[in-house]
Amino acid sequence: MTTRPSPGDLLVVDGRASVQFAGDRALTFRVVSVCDQPTYAGWIWLTGYVLNRRGEATDKREIYVQLAGLRPVVSPPTPQRPRATRSYASHGDQGDGGAARNRSGLRARADAR
């Protein structure tokens, strides 16, 4: 990577960026901020989140890496939403509150018309 990353960028951080991320220590990183403080030529401080294989943030970190060793993620992991669960509704409830209104007497039954 030749340009500075921007907040929101997804990066592969591996041994090319720093020896501390070589091998199985490589990670997918979502940039939150880029430090403006001067460092050694070609190196940069990044703050962001480590993402797991499902695209969920697992840890917030600040890392010091070589700009030339950073690579954009080719296919970003898609976060999986937890499955929505429905609570058990009373018999005849269609989710519009009709069953409750029927019990309170505010709405007459359709067959009584």
ChimeraX commands (.cxc) that place a marker at each C-alpha (Angstrom):
marker #1 position 0.00,0.00,0.00 radius 0.5
marker #1 position 1.48,3.34,-0.96 radius 0.5
marker #1 position -1.18,5.70,0.38 radius 0.5
marker #1 position -2.08,6.21,4.00 radius 0.5
marker #1 position -5.06,4.15,5.12 radius 0.5
marker #1 position -8.27,5.96,6.03 radius 0.5
marker #1 position -10.78,5.23,8.79 radius 0.5
marker #1 position -13.04,2.39,7.69 radius 0.5
marker #1 position -10.40,0.66,5.53 radius 0.5
marker #1 position -10.05,-3.10,5.94 radius 0.5
marker #1 position -6.46,-4.29,5.87 radius 0.5
marker #1 position -4.54,-7.55,5.94 radius 0.5
marker #1 position -1.76,-7.12,8.48 radius 0.5
marker #1 position 0.83,-9.88,8.21 radius 0.5
marker #1 position 4.59,-10.39,8.24 radius 0.5
marker #1 position 5.02,-7.94,5.35 radius 0.5
marker #1 position 3.78,-5.12,7.60 radius 0.5
marker #1 position 5.76,-6.18,10.69 radius 0.5
marker #1 position 7.48,-9.34,11.90 radius 0.5
marker #1 position 5.19,-9.42,14.94 radius 0.5
marker #1 position 2.28,-10.33,12.61 radius 0.5
marker #1 position 4.07,-13.10,10.68 radius 0.5
marker #1 position 2.58,-16.56,10.16 radius 0.5
marker #1 position -0.47,-17.43,12.22 radius 0.5
marker #1 position -0.34,-14.02,13.95 radius 0.5
marker #1 position -1.66,-12.26,10.81 radius 0.5
marker #1 position -4.92,-10.41,11.25 radius 0.5
marker #1 position -7.70,-8.55,9.49 radius 0.5
marker #1 position -7.82,-4.98,10.74 radius 0.5
marker #1 position -10.48,-2.25,10.41 radius 0.5
marker #1 position -8.85,1.17,10.70 radius 0.5
marker #1 position -10.44,3.64,13.11 radius 0.5
marker #1 position -7.74,6.31,13.08 radius 0.5
marker #1 position -4.30,7.05,11.69 radius 0.5
marker #1 position -1.78,8.81,13.92 radius 0.5
marker #1 position -0.34,12.04,12.51 radius 0.5
marker #1 position 2.78,11.97,14.71 radius 0.5
marker #1 position 6.02,11.61,12.74 radius 0.5
marker #1 position 7.65,8.18,12.91 radius 0.5
marker #1 position 10.47,6.43,11.11 radius 0.5
marker #1 position 10.21,6.72,7.35 radius 0.5
marker #1 position 7.70,4.21,5.96 radius 0.5
marker #1 position 6.18,3.29,9.33 radius 0.5
marker #1 position 2.78,4.30,10.70 radius 0.5
marker #1 position 0.66,3.97,13.86 radius 0.5
marker #1 position -2.89,2.70,13.29 radius 0.5
marker #1 position -5.75,2.32,15.75 radius 0.5
marker #1 position -8.57,-0.06,14.92 radius 0.5
marker #1 position -10.32,-3.34,15.48 radius 0.5
marker #1 position -9.16,-6.88,14.85 radius 0.5
marker #1 position -11.89,-8.80,13.00 radius 0.5
marker #1 position -12.55,-12.52,13.27 radius 0.5
marker #1 position -13.52,-14.76,10.32 radius 0.5
marker #1 position -17.16,-13.73,10.65 radius 0.5
marker #1 position -16.28,-10.04,10.42 radius 0.5
marker #1 position -16.96,-9.30,14.08 radius 0.5
marker #1 position -14.65,-6.99,16.03 radius 0.5
marker #1 position -12.86,-8.97,18.72 radius 0.5
marker #1 position -10.22,-6.58,20.01 radius 0.5
marker #1 position -9.29,-2.90,19.75 radius 0.5
marker #1 position -5.58,-2.38,19.10 radius 0.5
marker #1 position -2.99,0.19,18.25 radius 0.5
marker #1 position -0.37,-1.21,15.86 radius 0.5
marker #1 position 2.90,0.06,14.42 radius 0.5
marker #1 position 3.43,-1.21,10.90 radius 0.5
marker #1 position 5.23,-0.58,7.63 radius 0.5
marker #1 position 3.00,1.23,5.19 radius 0.5
marker #1 position 4.43,-0.70,2.22 radius 0.5
marker #1 position 3.48,-4.03,3.84 radius 0.5
marker #1 position -0.23,-3.26,4.29 radius 0.5
marker #1 position -2.70,-4.81,1.85 radius 0.5
marker #1 position -6.42,-4.12,1.43 radius 0.5
marker #1 position -8.74,-7.03,2.14 radius 0.5
marker #1 position -9.89,-8.53,-1.17 radius 0.5
marker #1 position -13.22,-9.94,0.04 radius 0.5
marker #1 position -14.24,-8.52,3.40 radius 0.5
marker #1 position -15.80,-10.86,5.93 radius 0.5
marker #1 position -19.53,-10.29,6.26 radius 0.5
marker #1 position -20.74,-9.88,9.83 radius 0.5
marker #1 position -23.38,-12.45,10.70 radius 0.5
marker #1 position -26.37,-11.09,12.56 radius 0.5
marker #1 position -27.75,-13.19,15.35 radius 0.5
marker #1 position -30.92,-14.97,14.36 radius 0.5
marker #1 position -34.05,-13.17,15.43 radius 0.5
marker #1 position -36.21,-15.10,17.83 radius 0.5
marker #1 position -39.92,-14.64,18.35 radius 0.5
marker #1 position -41.54,-14.93,21.68 radius 0.5
marker #1 position -44.51,-17.24,21.91 radius 0.5
marker #1 position -47.67,-15.34,21.02 radius 0.5
marker #1 position -51.16,-16.17,22.11 radius 0.5
marker #1 position -53.26,-18.28,19.78 radius 0.5
marker #1 position -54.82,-16.11,17.10 radius 0.5
marker #1 position -52.31,-13.28,17.41 radius 0.5
marker #1 position -51.11,-12.25,13.97 radius 0.5
marker #1 position -48.62,-9.70,15.28 radius 0.5
marker #1 position -50.94,-6.73,14.72 radius 0.5
marker #1 position -52.28,-6.60,18.26 radius 0.5
marker #1 position -55.71,-7.84,17.16 radius 0.5
marker #1 position -55.84,-10.65,19.69 radius 0.5
marker #1 position -55.32,-8.19,22.55 radius 0.5
marker #1 position -58.01,-5.87,21.23 radius 0.5
marker #1 position -60.41,-8.79,20.85 radius 0.5
marker #1 position -59.88,-9.77,24.49 radius 0.5
marker #1 position -60.49,-6.21,25.68 radius 0.5
marker #1 position -63.77,-5.90,23.76 radius 0.5
marker #1 position -62.65,-2.88,21.72 radius 0.5
marker #1 position -63.01,-4.65,18.40 radius 0.5
marker #1 position -65.89,-6.93,17.47 radius 0.5
marker #1 position -65.18,-10.30,15.91 radius 0.5
marker #1 position -65.46,-10.45,12.12 radius 0.5
marker #1 position -68.26,-13.07,12.24 radius 0.5
marker #1 position -70.44,-10.87,14.46 radius 0.5
marker #1 position -70.93,-8.26,11.71 radius 0.5
marker link #1:1,2 radius 0.2
marker link #1:2,3 radius 0.2
marker link #1:3,4 radius 0.2
marker link #1:4,5 radius 0.2
marker link #1:5,6 radius 0.2
marker link #1:6,7 radius 0.2
marker link #1:7,8 radius 0.2
marker link #1:8,9 radius 0.2
marker link #1:9,10 radius 0.2
marker link #1:10,11 radius 0.2
marker link #1:11,12 radius 0.2
marker link #1:12,13 radius 0.2
marker link #1:13,14 radius 0.2
marker link #1:14,15 radius 0.2
marker link #1:15,16 radius 0.2
marker link #1:16,17 radius 0.2
marker link #1:17,18 radius 0.2
marker link #1:18,19 radius 0.2
marker link #1:19,20 radius 0.2
marker link #1:20,21 radius 0.2
marker link #1:21,22 radius 0.2
marker link #1:22,23 radius 0.2
marker link #1:23,24 radius 0.2
marker link #1:24,25 radius 0.2
marker link #1:25,26 radius 0.2
marker link #1:26,27 radius 0.2
marker link #1:27,28 radius 0.2
marker link #1:28,29 radius 0.2
marker link #1:29,30 radius 0.2
marker link #1:30,31 radius 0.2
marker link #1:31,32 radius 0.2
marker link #1:32,33 radius 0.2
marker link #1:33,34 radius 0.2
marker link #1:34,35 radius 0.2
marker link #1:35,36 radius 0.2
marker link #1:36,37 radius 0.2
marker link #1:37,38 radius 0.2
marker link #1:38,39 radius 0.2
marker link #1:39,40 radius 0.2
marker link #1:40,41 radius 0.2
marker link #1:41,42 radius 0.2
marker link #1:42,43 radius 0.2
marker link #1:43,44 radius 0.2
marker link #1:44,45 radius 0.2
marker link #1:45,46 radius 0.2
marker link #1:46,47 radius 0.2
marker link #1:47,48 radius 0.2
marker link #1:48,49 radius 0.2
marker link #1:49,50 radius 0.2
marker link #1:50,51 radius 0.2
marker link #1:51,52 radius 0.2
marker link #1:52,53 radius 0.2
marker link #1:53,54 radius 0.2
marker link #1:54,55 radius 0.2
marker link #1:55,56 radius 0.2
marker link #1:56,57 radius 0.2
marker link #1:57,58 radius 0.2
marker link #1:58,59 radius 0.2
marker link #1:59,60 radius 0.2
marker link #1:60,61 radius 0.2
marker link #1:61,62 radius 0.2
marker link #1:62,63 radius 0.2
marker link #1:63,64 radius 0.2
marker link #1:64,65 radius 0.2
marker link #1:65,66 radius 0.2
marker link #1:66,67 radius 0.2
marker link #1:67,68 radius 0.2
marker link #1:68,69 radius 0.2
marker link #1:69,70 radius 0.2
marker link #1:70,71 radius 0.2
marker link #1:71,72 radius 0.2
marker link #1:72,73 radius 0.2
marker link #1:73,74 radius 0.2
marker link #1:74,75 radius 0.2
marker link #1:75,76 radius 0.2
marker link #1:76,77 radius 0.2
marker link #1:77,78 radius 0.2
marker link #1:78,79 radius 0.2
marker link #1:79,80 radius 0.2
marker link #1:80,81 radius 0.2
marker link #1:81,82 radius 0.2
marker link #1:82,83 radius 0.2
marker link #1:83,84 radius 0.2
marker link #1:84,85 radius 0.2
marker link #1:85,86 radius 0.2
marker link #1:86,87 radius 0.2
marker link #1:87,88 radius 0.2
marker link #1:88,89 radius 0.2
marker link #1:89,90 radius 0.2
marker link #1:90,91 radius 0.2
marker link #1:91,92 radius 0.2
marker link #1:92,93 radius 0.2
marker link #1:93,94 radius 0.2
marker link #1:94,95 radius 0.2
marker link #1:95,96 radius 0.2
marker link #1:96,97 radius 0.2
marker link #1:97,98 radius 0.2
marker link #1:98,99 radius 0.2
marker link #1:99,100 radius 0.2
marker link #1:100,101 radius 0.2
marker link #1:101,102 radius 0.2
marker link #1:102,103 radius 0.2
marker link #1:103,104 radius 0.2
marker link #1:104,105 radius 0.2
marker link #1:105,106 radius 0.2
marker link #1:106,107 radius 0.2
marker link #1:107,108 radius 0.2
marker link #1:108,109 radius 0.2
marker link #1:109,110 radius 0.2
marker link #1:110,111 radius 0.2
marker link #1:111,112 radius 0.2
marker link #1:112,113 radius 0.2
view
